[in-house]
Amino acid sequence: MLSFALVSKNSNPFGREKVKCSIMEDSVEVILQHKSCELSRHTEEKPLVTAASGAFLAGVYGLWTLFALPGFRKVPICLKVPYLPSSRTQTQNVMKLLRGRAGCLADLGSGDGRLVFAATAKGFHCTGFEINSILTGYARVKSNWKGIPSSTASFVNQDFWKTDLSKYNNVTVFLAPGVMEVLGRKLEKELPDEARVIACRFPFPDWTPTATEGEGLDQTWAYDMNVIRKLSTQAAMK
Ligand SMILES: C[S@@+](CC[C@H](N)C(=O)[O-])C[C@H]1O[C@@H](n2cnc3c(N)ncnc32)[C@H](O)[C@@H]1O
């Protein structure tokens, strides 16, 4: 009886709950619709964003490989050094360590030629050795454009490991930590006693520098061959 009374009072015992439910369902639907709209808008926008960022990254990588990789195959893997240009401060630090000096200068791995151009401006006769033919070509074009005679600055597309460096009394290097020890041995064998070697960012592990300029990533070190040889002889005698 009781249950009948309740039923008759509300005409439908679950009516109110149904209304509540249908309101909730409607709101959920509205939320879902809103979300799906947002989602479809995002998925419409996302391919464009993804494609654009993909194209940008591919472009950057393409440019990097274009400039960094040619010539790489010719060098043993343990001696490979990628292209990374010197900063302005680093270049200035190199020039400070070359103050008062003159003559022939070799930049081992000359990149776009910036160290060579800075040194020619101070009166050095420079040769940039660069294994990457595109960078060598770029430096040559820039040199012509600057009106620098080839007797003052020349760029050679050549592996410096296979080059005799005995005629250079100034050598600049911005390479990689892994090659410095091997390079030190080569320079010690070939360079004249009066030669000065400037190392950028990575010092020679076995050599004692005569002077240093700057700090952090821009630090440069100067090594004088006569001092290096003297110290090597002393160490060998001990
Ligand atoms: C870190 S970058 C320095 C570029 C430039 N000297 C500067 O300071 O902006 C090193 C350069 O050395 C070149 N390189 C590496 N190994 C070489 C090799 N065996 N002979 C000639 N160049 C080399 C690379 O192609 C790269 O351009």
The ligand as a Gaussian input file, in Angstrom:
#p B3LYP/6-31G(d) Opt

LIG

0 1
 C       85.991000      23.940000     -33.770000
 S       86.111000      24.354000     -35.487000
 C       87.080000      25.843000     -35.415000
 C       86.899000      26.727000     -36.633000
 C       87.716000      28.005000     -36.649000
 N       89.118000      27.789000     -36.415000
 C       87.199000      29.007000     -35.642000
 O       87.922000      29.235000     -34.650000
 O       86.099000      29.536000     -35.809000
 C       87.272000      23.102000     -36.032000
 C       87.450000      23.065000     -37.517000
 O       88.486000      22.137000     -37.820000
 C       88.170000      21.484000     -39.029000
 N       88.948000      20.250000     -39.067000
 C       88.786000      19.155000     -38.293000
 N       89.712000      18.211000     -38.572000
 C       90.492000      18.742000     -39.563000
 C       91.631000      18.244000     -40.282000
 N       92.132000      17.049000     -40.011000
 N       92.191000      19.041000     -41.219000
 C       91.681000      20.282000     -41.478000
 N       90.611000      20.788000     -40.831000
 C       90.014000      20.041000     -39.881000
 C       86.658000      21.278000     -38.927000
 O       86.090000      21.057000     -40.196000
 C       86.236000      22.597000     -38.300000
 O       85.913000      23.549000     -39.273000

